[in-house]
Structure formats: structure tokens, C-alpha cells
């Protein structure tokens, strides 16, 4: 006597695997949106009329904003559920800042700008000059 096993469980299992793989592929595409669509978060013409000095100031400001945002994300990730909070609250702003940085860099290169030299340090205070040697008034005398 031979036993027959129904083929339906195999078909359902295969369908479940296909659905899981399709949904995983869809979700992984969302993670890359920040890198592939910079204009969605920044105006592409924002830096067209900036001169090199303005671009330099803007680039430094964006770099400090990005650093501050990354610090906030790192701090949020230390708490309970911090990764979720970090992604939901801070990630869009960081993507926006990175998009603006890319556009500022493109404008910087197209204008052929160069970094300005660092500010010269303030002049050191002059050393006191030695007094001329000569007769001195005795101490303690009132004139």
C-alpha cells in the first residue's frame, strides 16, 4: 500500500517564499532613495548664483549641520528603540543636508573655486623693550 502526499503544501510554501522575496526587494529599494534622488530634498538651482565666498561659507555651514545631525542620531540610538527613533526623526533631515552638500559641491566645482587661505594668527604682543641703562633714582625717595 502506497501513501500519497498532497502537493498543495509545496505550492503554498513556494508562493509564500515568492511573496517574502518580493516584499524584501521592495523595502530594500526604499533605503536607497536618499542617494539616488537628491533633488527631492534640495532645490537644484539654489547655488547657481552664489559666488565662491558664499559657497565656501555655505559648505562649511552644511558640514557642521551634518556633523550635528549625525551626533543627534548617534545619541538617539543609545536609548531604547533608539534606532527606530533615529531613522524616523533625524534621517530625512540628514538626507536633505547631504543633498544640499552635493549641490553646493557641484556649484563649487563648476565655478572653479578654491579654498581661501586660513586666517593669519593675530600678531603676538610686542615684548617690552629693555630700559636704557643709566642712572636710576633711588627707591623710596619721593619727588
Phi, psi and omega in degrees: 000127182255145180258136177254134177256134180292149182269355183298317180301324179294320180294318178294320179295318179295320179296320179295320179295318179297317179297316179297316180294321179294317180292323177295320178295322179294318181290323181293333177293330180292330182292335183266002185297327181295327182277331187265344184232071182290331183287347178290337183248354181213148179284119183296336182263008186300321187258011183298323184259009179282142171269177186298321181295318178294320179295321180297316178296317181295319180296318178294319178296318179294322179296319180290324177295318180297318179297317179295320180295318178296324177295319177299318179296317179296320179294319180294327182289347180281341182273176178291126182067020185295326180297317179294315180297317180301314181292318184287322187267317191256339188296316181298320178295320179294319177298319178297316179296315179297323177296316178295322178298318179298317180293321178295321177296319178298316179295322179299313180290319182292331176275356181056047181279157176231152178297139176282150181296149179297151180301141177290140179296151180300145181298138180290144179298141182294141178288144179297140180279142179292145180288149178294140180279132181183185181293138180247151177285140179296146181286148176091348178273137178259132181263000000 
